[in-house]
Amino acid sequence: MAKGSWRYSVSKPTVQILKSIVLMVLGIGLTVLLSPHPGLTTSPQTFPEIRGVWMTTNDSDIVRDHAKLQEAVHQLARLNFNTIYPVVWNSGYVFYPSGVAQARGFQPFIRRGLQGQDVLADLITQSHQKGLLVIPWFEFGFMAPPSSELALNHPQWLTTRQDGSQTWEGVAGEVVWLNPFHHQVQQLIIDLVIEVMTLYPVDGIQFDDHLSLPVEFGYDPYTIKLYQQETKASPPSNPRDEAWVRWRANKITQFVEKLQKAVKEKNPKAIFSVAPNPYHTAYNRHLQDWVSWVKKNLVDELIVQIYRPDLPSFVQELTQPEIKEAKAKIPTGVGILTGLRNRPIGIQQIQAKVQVARQNGLGFAFFFYESLWDEAPEPIQERQSKFQSLFYYPASRGFLR
């Protein structure tokens, strides 16, 4: 081999991997060295900083249009974002051509883009070309609208309160809850997840605060029988009874173990991401014991939704001990609200939250794409300029693919 010719023997994939590693090391170093207030960081950042954004149903006008999506991905890459969480499960329907949904009889249509394209495939292709990870987001978890085919065609899958009522009011409006303890419900969720991983080269999957159950539910005949079989007693009339809460929370954890195992068997490198509420709310109100999930090594990435309107309460939540423990094990971030259509949020508030999260060694995911700069109180160029100043160096996660 002639002198210097070694460089031509390195394959293209190897070069790309080496570039990703260099960018990762650079990002970690700059996070520590260039942090505005490095003295406030509780521990060194050992993972590339999460810079994600959720693409919701509100963003469908962008996601369904190839040209608009191309521009959106370009801007995210230009501003050094590194992860996109596109919704694929919402309101009892999936956002891709699904044999599982059709076989279960709850989706009589196929969602496609304005140009007839598979929107998830289009997003993944464009994002990967720009070095961004794509982690599909199963937003609704165990929720479904009461009028959906899923709820109407499978009433035996729904759980109830003590009085037999099924509907629940939340930010998504009126919903019913699929019974997370029912084996057929569990298999449905697993099948949908594995289907997405089979059809698309995704980088992982994500569930949020809806991989849970409101504490007042679990009094359906199926769950009562299961509880009686295991405990030789009937469920307590108090839905917040400590042992009753623990039993249901443990059952959800057992399902997460099954789900995570199925994901890792399909692709050991896939990121199992969870975006819950702060723990005191997640466990006490929704039976979601995500602290145990982290301790059991079931979670590869944690993003705690801290949608607090003021900085002091935001700081109080992100400095909780369970978040400190999580970030020592896995990439950890906080969910930051960048605005709603009826409640725009100024860029100064967003900047302050990003800075304090970074000072505490945490990454961030923003809810939601359109409110980053398209629907915002400041002009688009000003908002993008501010994000560019926050993300002035790359933090590639491409090596995780």
N, C-alpha and C positions, 0 to 999 in steps of 0.2 A: 504494500500500500504506500502510495507516495505521501511525502510529508504534507500534512495539512488536509489530506483527503478524508480523514476520519469523520469530519463533519457531515459528509455526504452519505455516510453509512447509517446515520441515525434516522429511524423511520419518522414519518410525519406525526402519527399518534404520540410517539415518545416525546417529540419536540413540544407538542401541545401540553402534555402532562407536565414537562419540565417548566414551561411558561406558567402554568397554573400554580405550581409549587412556589416559584419565585414570587409571583404576585401575592400569594398567601403570606409568605414570610415578610414581604414588604409591608403588607397591610397590618400584620400583627405588630411589627416593629414601630410603624408610624402611629398605631393606636396608643401605644405606651409612651412614645417619645413626644408626640405632638398633641396629646390631649391637653385642652385648655387648662385643666386643673388636675394634673396627674396625681397630686397628693391625696385626692378624694377617692381614688379608685381602690376598692376593697381588696382586689387581688389581680394579678396580671391576666390580661386577656389571652387565653390559650387557644381560642378558636377564631376563625375569620368572623368578623362582625356581621351579624345578620342584618341585611338591608332589604326587607321584603315589602310587598304590597299585595293586598287582597284585591282580586278582580271579582266583583259581585254581579248580581243580576242587574244592578243599576248601571253597570258598565257594558251591558249587552250591545248597545249601539256601536261601541268601539270593537268589541270582541268579534261580532258577527260580520264586520266589514274588513276585508283583507287589507286594504290600503290604510285604513285608520289604525288597525292593529299593528301593522308594520311600523307606522310612525310612533305609536305608543311604546313599543318594545325598543325602538331606536332611542327614544328620549330616556327611557329607564336605564339602558346600557350606557348612554352618554353621561348620565348623572351618577354613574357608579352604583346603581342598585344591583343586587345580585340574586334575588329570588322573587318568583311570582307564585301566588297561591290562587289559582282560578277555581271558581265554584263549579262543581260537577254534580252536586246532589242538593236539591232545593225544592221545597214544596211538594215532595212526593214524586219528583221527576228527576231524571238524569239529563245531562247536557252533552250527550254523545250517543251515537247509535248503539243501543244496548240490547243484546239478546236476552240477558238476564231479566231486564225490566219487561220485555215483551212476553217472555215465558211465564212470568209471575202475574201477568195480566193487569199491569197498572200504568202502562205507557203506550197508548195507541198511536203515537206519532214519533217522528225522528226530528230532532232539532238540527238545522244546518245553517250555515252562514248565508249572507246575502248573495254570494256568488256560487252557492251550492256546495261550499266546502265543509269539511269536518272542522269545526272551529277549534276543538282541542288539539287536533293534529297540527293545524295551522299555527296555533300559539306555541306549541312545543318546538316545531321546526324553526320558527323565527327566533324564539328565545335562545335555543341552543346555539344557533349561529352567532348570537351576540354574547355567548358565555353565561347566560342566566340559567339558574335552576328553575324547574317547573315542578311544583308539588301540588297536585290536585287536592282541592278542599271539599270534603264531604260536609258541607255546612249544616244541614238539617239533622244529621245524626239520627236520633230516634224520633224526631218530630215529623208530623205530616199535617196538612190542612184537613179538617173533617170532611170537606167536600171532594177530596182527591180520590182518584180510583184506588189508590193504595189503601186508604182507610175504608172506603165503601166496599171494596171487593174482599178485604181480609179483616172483618170486624173481630175475629178471634185473636188477632195479633195486638189488639189495643188493651191498655191497662186503664184502671179506674181509681177514683177516690173511694173512701168508705161508703159514701152515699150513692155510688154508682155513676156519678158524673165523669165525663171524659175530657171535656174541653178545658183548655188552659190559655190564659191571655199573657202574651209576652211581646217583645219588640217585633216579632214576626207576625203579630196579630193572633187570631184564634187558631189554636192547633190542638191536635190530639197527640198522644204519646204511644209509640210502638213499645211493646213490653220487652225491655232489654233482657229479661230472664227467660223469654220464650225461645226455644231452640230454633224454631223456624225463622224468627226475626233475626237472631244472631247469624244464621246461615245466609240470609238475604244480604246483610251488610258485608259479610265476608265475601260473598260471591260478587257483589258490585265492586269491591275494592280489587279483588284479583282480576276481574274483567278489565278494569282500567289499566292495571299493570301488564296485562297480556296484550291489549290492543295498542298501547302507546309506550314509548320509551321515557316514562316519567322518572323523576328523580326521588320520588317518595310519595307519601300520602299524608293528608292532615285531617284531623277531627278537632272540633273545638268544644265549647261549653255545652253543646247539645248531645255529646256522647255521655249521657247522664239521664237522670229522671228526677223531676221535682219531688221533694220529700213527701208530699201528701199523697203520692200515687203508689200503687203496688197492692191494691186490695181487690184485684180481679181474681176470678176462680182459679186460673192457672197458677198464679203466684201464691195464693193462699194454700193450695194443695201442696205445692213444692215446699213451702215453709213448714207446713204440718208434718210432711214426710221427714224433714231433716231435724226438726226441733221437738216434735211430739206436742206442739202447742199451736194455738191460733195467733195470728199477728196481733200485737197490742193495738188497742184503739187509739192510742196516742201515736201519730205518725213520726213524732220526734223522739220516741223512746230510744234510748241509747243503743240497746242491743238490736233493735229492729232496724235502726239506721245503719249500724255496722254490718248486719247480715246482707242488706240490699247493696250497700257500697262494695262489700266483698264480692258479691255476685257480678257486679259490673266490672270489677277488677279482674275476675276470672275470665270474663269475656274479652277484655283487653289483652289478656295473655294469649288467648286463642287467636285473636285478630293479628296481634304482632307476630306470632309464630307463623301464621299463614303468609304474611307479608315477607318475612325473612326467608321462608322456604322458596318463595317465588323469586326474590332478589335479595340476597344478603346485604347488598350495598344500599338498598332503598332506605330513605330517611322516614322514620315513623315519627311524625310531628304532631304535637298536641298544643292547642291554644285555649286553655281554660280560663275561667275567672280566678281572681285571687282565692287562695285555699279556703279561707274561712267561709266564703260564699259558696264555693264549689262543693265542699263537703257537706256543710250544714243545710244548705238549701237544695242541692242537686245530687247528693249521694256520689259525688265525683271525687274519689280519693287519689288525685293525681300525684300527691307526694309519695304514696306507696308505689305508684307506677314508675316514678323516677328511681326510687330505691331498689325496685326489682329489675332495673335495667331494661324496662319495656319501652322507654322513650328515647329517641335519638336527638330530639330538638324540642325545646319548650318555649312557648311564647305566651306569657301571661297577659291577658287583656286588662289593661289598666286605663279605662276610659274615664278618668277623673277630670273635672272641669278646672281644678286649681292645682297649682304646683305642690303645695304642702301635702295634700292628700295623695297625690301621685307619688311623691318621694316616700311617704309612709308605707305605701304598698310595695314599692319595688325594693325596699330595704328589709323586707321580712326575712327571717332566717331560712325558710324553705326555698326562697329564691337564691339566696347566697349559696346554699348547699347544692342546688341544682346546677348553678353556673360553674361549679368546680368539677362537675362530671360531664356535662353536655353543653352544646351551644344553647344559650338561653337569651331570650329577648323579651321585650314588652310590646304589647299592642298599643299603638297610639292613634287616637281618633284625629283625622285630619279634616273632618267636617261631614255634615249631613246636608242633604238638599235643603232642609228647612232650618239648618243650624250651621252656618259656615264658621270656620275657626281660623283666626288670624295666624299668619306665619310666625310671629314672635312667640306665641304660646307653643307652637310645634317645635321651634328651635330650642326653647328652654327645656322642653321635655327630652328631646334628643340628647342635648348636652348632659343633662343630669343622669340619664340612663347610661350614656357612654362613660361618664365619670365613675359609675358603679359597675363597670365591666359588662354591660348588657348591650345587646343588639336591639333591633326594632323592626316591627312590621306595621304598616300604615293601613288604616281602614278609612277610605277605600280608594281605588285608583282615581276615579273622576274628581274626587275632592282634593287630590294632590295639587292640581293647578287649573284644571278645566272649570270646575265649579268652586270658586274661592273668592274671598273678598278682595284680594290683590290681583293685579294683572298677571297673566300667564308668565311673561318673561321675568317678572320680579320673583314670583314663587319658584320658578326653576332655578334662578340665580341663587336664591337662598339655599335650596337643596344642594346645589353644586358646591356652595361654600361649606355645607355640613359634610358632604361626601367628597372632599377634595383629593382623596387618594383612592385607588381601587382596593376592593376587598373581595377578591375572586373566591368563589366556592366551587369553581368548575372541577377541581381535583376530586370532589366528592362523587362525581358521576361515574 
